[in-house]
């Protein structure tokens, strides 16, 4: 199962970190569309944040694991763009979860 954890700051609901770990085991490695979809959405989001906002997300990626802390941009407009891209990632992951709920679980935590 793939476990997605989103951590938000309680005061303003800002995403401060996220992690994605595990394997869906929907199909054999290399043919697992659930893993491929989650990987494409999450890695694509990290790349989009960097390419479109100039903010580098300090991300750690290993086999079946992606984790990132989300720095504040210092510029409210850029920070809003980063947050919008991350919220978009969550919507896409929720879409995958709706179709393949046995293989993906999403949790949110406030700090």
C-alpha positions as CSV (number, residue, x, y, z in Angstrom):
1,X,0.0,0.0,0.0
2,X,1.1,3.6,-0.7
3,X,0.9,5.9,2.3
4,X,0.7,9.6,1.7
5,X,1.2,12.0,4.7
6,X,0.5,15.7,4.3
7,X,1.5,17.9,7.2
8,X,-0.1,21.3,7.5
9,X,0.5,24.2,9.8
10,X,-2.6,24.5,12.0
11,X,-2.8,28.3,12.0
12,X,-3.2,28.8,8.3
13,X,-3.4,25.3,6.8
14,X,-0.1,25.8,4.9
15,X,1.5,22.6,3.7
16,X,4.8,22.3,5.5
17,X,5.9,18.8,4.5
18,X,4.7,15.7,2.8
19,X,5.9,12.1,2.4
20,X,4.9,9.2,0.2
21,X,6.0,5.7,0.9
22,X,5.4,2.2,0.0
23,X,4.3,0.2,-3.1
24,X,0.8,-0.3,-4.2
25,X,1.3,-3.9,-5.3
26,X,-1.6,-3.4,-7.7
27,X,0.4,-5.3,-10.4
28,X,3.9,-6.7,-11.0
29,X,6.8,-4.1,-10.8
30,X,7.0,-2.3,-14.1
31,X,3.3,-2.8,-14.8
32,X,1.8,-1.2,-11.6
33,X,-0.3,1.7,-12.9
34,X,-1.1,2.9,-9.3
35,X,2.6,3.2,-8.4
36,X,3.4,4.8,-11.7
37,X,0.5,7.4,-11.3
38,X,1.5,8.3,-7.7
39,X,5.2,8.6,-8.8
40,X,4.3,10.8,-11.8
41,X,2.1,13.1,-9.8
42,X,4.5,13.5,-6.8
43,X,7.8,13.8,-8.7
44,X,6.1,15.9,-11.3
45,X,4.9,18.3,-8.6
46,X,8.4,18.6,-7.1
47,X,9.8,19.4,-10.5
48,X,6.9,21.8,-11.3
49,X,7.5,23.7,-8.0
50,X,11.2,24.2,-8.9
51,X,10.7,25.0,-12.6
52,X,7.7,27.4,-12.2
53,X,8.5,29.1,-8.9
54,X,12.3,28.8,-8.6
55,X,11.9,27.4,-5.1
56,X,13.9,24.2,-4.6
57,X,12.0,21.7,-2.5
58,X,14.6,19.8,-0.4
59,X,13.3,16.3,-1.4
60,X,14.7,12.9,-0.4
61,X,13.8,10.1,-2.8
62,X,14.6,6.4,-2.5
63,X,12.9,3.3,-3.8
64,X,9.3,3.7,-2.8
65,X,9.8,6.8,-0.7
66,X,9.6,10.5,-1.3
67,X,9.8,13.1,1.4
68,X,10.0,16.9,1.3
69,X,10.0,19.8,3.7
70,X,8.4,22.9,2.1
71,X,10.3,26.1,2.7
72,X,8.6,29.5,2.9
73,X,9.5,31.5,-0.2
74,X,9.8,34.8,1.5
75,X,7.6,36.4,-1.1
76,X,3.9,35.8,-0.4
77,X,3.0,35.6,-4.1
78,X,5.6,32.9,-4.7
79,X,4.6,31.1,-1.6
80,X,1.0,31.1,-2.8
81,X,2.1,29.5,-6.1
82,X,4.0,26.8,-4.3
83,X,1.0,26.0,-2.1
84,X,-1.3,25.9,-5.1
85,X,0.9,23.4,-6.9
86,X,1.1,21.3,-3.7
87,X,-2.7,21.5,-3.3
88,X,-3.0,20.4,-6.9
89,X,-0.8,17.4,-6.1
90,X,-3.2,16.4,-3.3
91,X,-6.2,16.7,-5.6
92,X,-4.5,14.4,-8.1
93,X,-3.5,11.9,-5.4
94,X,-7.1,11.9,-4.1
95,X,-8.3,11.1,-7.6
96,X,-6.0,8.1,-7.7
97,X,-7.2,7.1,-4.2
98,X,-10.9,7.3,-5.3
99,X,-10.2,4.8,-8.1
100,X,-7.7,2.6,-6.3
101,X,-8.6,3.1,-2.6
102,X,-7.3,-0.3,-1.5
103,X,-3.8,0.7,-2.7
104,X,-3.5,4.3,-1.6
105,X,-4.2,6.0,1.7
106,X,-3.9,9.7,2.3
107,X,-3.6,11.2,5.8
108,X,-3.3,14.8,6.9
109,X,-1.8,16.0,10.1
110,X,-1.8,19.5,11.7
111,X,1.2,20.9,13.6
